[in-house]
Structures are given as structure tokens and as C-alpha cells.
Amino acid sequence: MKTFKGRVVAPGKVTAEALVSHGGLNTLASFQKALQFGDKKATCGDQNNPDLYGHEMAGKALCLPQTIGSTTGGMVIYCACSMGRQPACMLFSNPIDSLAGAGVILADIWLEGEHTKMPVIDSLGEEFLDYVKTGMTITVSEDGTVEVK
């Protein structure tokens, strides 16, 4: 077990199974099926991300360096949260980019209800992504502490 400390972007507490990407998350390509075609498991559709492609993202602790892609990224995150198809949490090794940050913060402020909440922690460091593996158990605390088992 190892503990990491990051910056809280959206507060919350959660325990979930890790899903790890060592490349950037293209939010539109990854969540398109979930948003357009009703895939409630949010199966990743980004063929350019071999770590995530074909994996269910809804309810997972999504561990990644950053998001990539178009300016729709923030709106995609907000929509996934509004539809209850978001990851259990998003954990960034790098500082969150402004587009993803905007979507996360809008979802946290505008949406109400337990099924729409998604804790987000950034600046966890490269050691975090080197340590965590898909399938490990992640526990996120309100203060930005991330425990990996």
C-alpha cells in the first residue's frame, strides 16, 4: 500500500478499482459512445489509447497524466457526470488542464445528487502513475490523499 497527496479540484470521498492510462485521455473519443449511444458503462472508444480502449470507465478510479483533444473536453466531462456515466474519480499525475478543469468544476457546482459527483485530484506526480496498476483499489479522501492498495 502506498499513499499520495495531490491538489483537490473537486472534493469527495470514494473507493474504486483503478483504471490506468499512461497516455492522455481524449475525452470526446473516449466517452462518445456513452454520450451519444447510451453506453451506461462508458466503454472507452479511443482506439489511440491502448491502455483504455474497450475498458469500462464508469465507476472506475481513472488514473491518467492529463486529458488531450479538442475544446469539447470540459463539456464531455460535464455531460458524462450529468448522465451518471462518469468515472468514480479522476486522478491526474500532472496538473489538470484548463478544459478538463472547467468541466469538472461545472459538474461539481451545477449538478446535484450522489450519482453525478466525481472527486478529482491532480498533481499526484509521476511516481503515482508508475506505482498504480489497473485493478488495484484506490481510496480518495476529501483532503486530496489517495491510497493505493
Beta strands, then each sheet from edge to edge (+ up, - down):
strand 1: 2-5
strand 2: 7-10
strand 3: 14-20
strand 4: 25-26
strand 5: 61-64
strand 6: 67-68
strand 7: 89-92
strand 8: 120-122
strand 9: 137-140
strand 10: 145-148
sheet 1: 1+ 10- 9+ 3- 5- 7- 8- 2+
sheet 2: 4+ 6+
end
